[in-house]
């Protein structure tokens, strides 16, 4: 019990000393120790803005670039192009009808897919890369 009492006295200051407050040059009324800046709203706001900028450059901006490239690819497709779908099907465009297209994937074999599922133009580089195996592209 004596230790607790001693600790309380040490925490309050020396016995008989004037109370420490803003007028006496002590700690401010809002808390905090002498010589240590209080963590204010400005620092938190600056931290949040920094995080938003970081997320923009690391996540949002690259995704927007990929989406723009994909839109340009979809817009440039024409009849006769060889494409590969996102599911890995190679085919040649036979017909384009709005948001859908018909692919010929074999002799007398046609399928209808959405344009948005075209992953890219199929060329010899794409075919040779995929022929090496699923891990060859990475």
C-alpha positions in Angstrom: 0.0 0.0 0.0 2.9 2.3 0.8 4.3 1.8 -2.7 1.0 2.8 -4.3 1.0 5.9 -2.2 4.6 6.7 -3.1 3.8 6.2 -6.8 0.8 8.5 -6.6 2.9 11.2 -5.0 5.7 10.9 -7.6 3.1 11.0 -10.4 1.6 14.3 -9.0 5.0 15.9 -8.4 6.9 16.8 -5.3 4.9 17.3 -2.1 4.1 20.9 -1.4 4.8 22.0 -5.0 2.3 24.1 -6.9 -0.1 22.2 -9.1 1.1 21.9 -12.6 -1.3 23.4 -15.2 -1.2 25.6 -18.3 -0.9 28.7 -16.2 2.0 27.2 -14.2 3.8 26.1 -17.4 3.0 22.4 -16.9 1.0 20.1 -19.1 -1.9 21.5 -21.1 -5.4 20.9 -19.8 -6.1 18.5 -22.7 -3.5 16.0 -21.5 -0.1 15.0 -22.9 3.3 15.3 -21.3 5.5 18.3 -21.2 7.7 18.4 -24.3 5.6 15.9 -26.3 3.4 17.2 -29.0 -0.3 16.1 -28.9 -1.4 14.0 -31.8 -3.9 16.3 -33.5 -6.4 15.9 -36.3 -4.0 17.4 -38.8 -1.5 14.5 -38.6 -4.3 12.0 -39.0 -5.7 13.8 -42.0 -2.3 13.9 -43.6 -1.8 10.2 -42.9 -5.2 9.4 -44.5 -4.4 11.5 -47.6 -1.1 9.8 -47.9 -2.7 6.4 -47.8 -5.2 7.5 -50.5 -2.4 8.7 -52.8 -0.6 5.4 -52.2 -3.7 3.3 -53.1 -4.3 5.4 -56.2 -0.8 4.9 -57.6 -0.4 1.2 -56.6 -3.9 -0.1 -57.2 -6.4 2.2 -58.9 -4.3 3.7 -61.7 -2.8 0.4 -63.0 -6.3 -1.2 -63.1 -7.7 1.8 -65.0 -4.8 1.5 -67.6 -5.6 -2.3 -68.1 -9.3 -1.6 -68.5 -8.6 1.1 -71.1 -6.3 -1.2 -73.1 -9.0 -3.9 -73.0 -11.7 -1.5 -74.2 -9.4 -0.4 -77.1 -8.7 -4.1 -78.0 -12.5 -4.9 -78.0 -13.2 -1.8 -80.1 -10.5 -2.8 -82.7 -11.8 -6.3 -83.3 -13.0 -7.1 -86.8 -14.1 -10.1 -88.8 -11.3 -12.5 -89.6 -9.2 -11.8 -86.5 -7.9 -14.7 -84.5 -8.6 -14.3 -80.8 -8.2 -16.1 -77.5 -10.9 -15.9 -74.9 -10.4 -15.5 -71.2 -11.3 -19.2 -70.9 -8.5 -20.2 -73.2 -10.4 -20.9 -76.4 -8.8 -20.0 -79.7 -11.0 -19.0 -82.6 -11.5 -16.8 -85.6 -14.2 -14.1 -85.6 -16.9 -15.0 -88.1 -19.5 -12.4 -87.2 -19.8 -9.5 -84.8 -23.3 -8.5 -83.5 -23.3 -5.7 -81.0 -21.8 -7.0 -77.7 -21.6 -10.6 -79.0 -19.5 -12.3 -81.6 -19.4 -15.7 -83.3 -16.1 -17.6 -83.2 -15.2 -20.5 -85.4 -13.2 -22.8 -83.2 -13.0 -25.7 -85.6 -14.2 -26.9 -89.0 -17.9 -26.2 -89.0 -17.9 -25.5 -85.3 -19.0 -22.1 -84.2 -19.7 -20.6 -80.7 -21.2 -17.3 -79.7 -19.5 -15.4 -77.0 -19.6 -11.9 -75.5 -16.9 -9.4 -76.7 -15.8 -8.6 -73.2 -14.6 -12.2 -72.8 -11.9 -11.8 -75.5 -8.6 -11.8 -73.7 -6.4 -10.9 -76.6 -5.4 -11.3 -80.2 -4.1 -14.8 -80.9 -0.8 -14.8 -82.8 2.2 -17.1 -83.1 3.8 -15.7 -80.0 0.6 -16.4 -77.9 0.3 -19.9 -79.3 3.9 -20.8 -78.8 3.9 -19.4 -75.2 0.7 -21.4 -74.3 2.1 -24.5 -76.0 5.0 -24.6 -73.6 2.7 -25.0 -70.6 0.6 -23.0 -68.2 3.7 -21.7 -66.3 5.5 -20.5 -69.4 3.9 -17.0 -69.4 5.0 -16.2 -65.9 
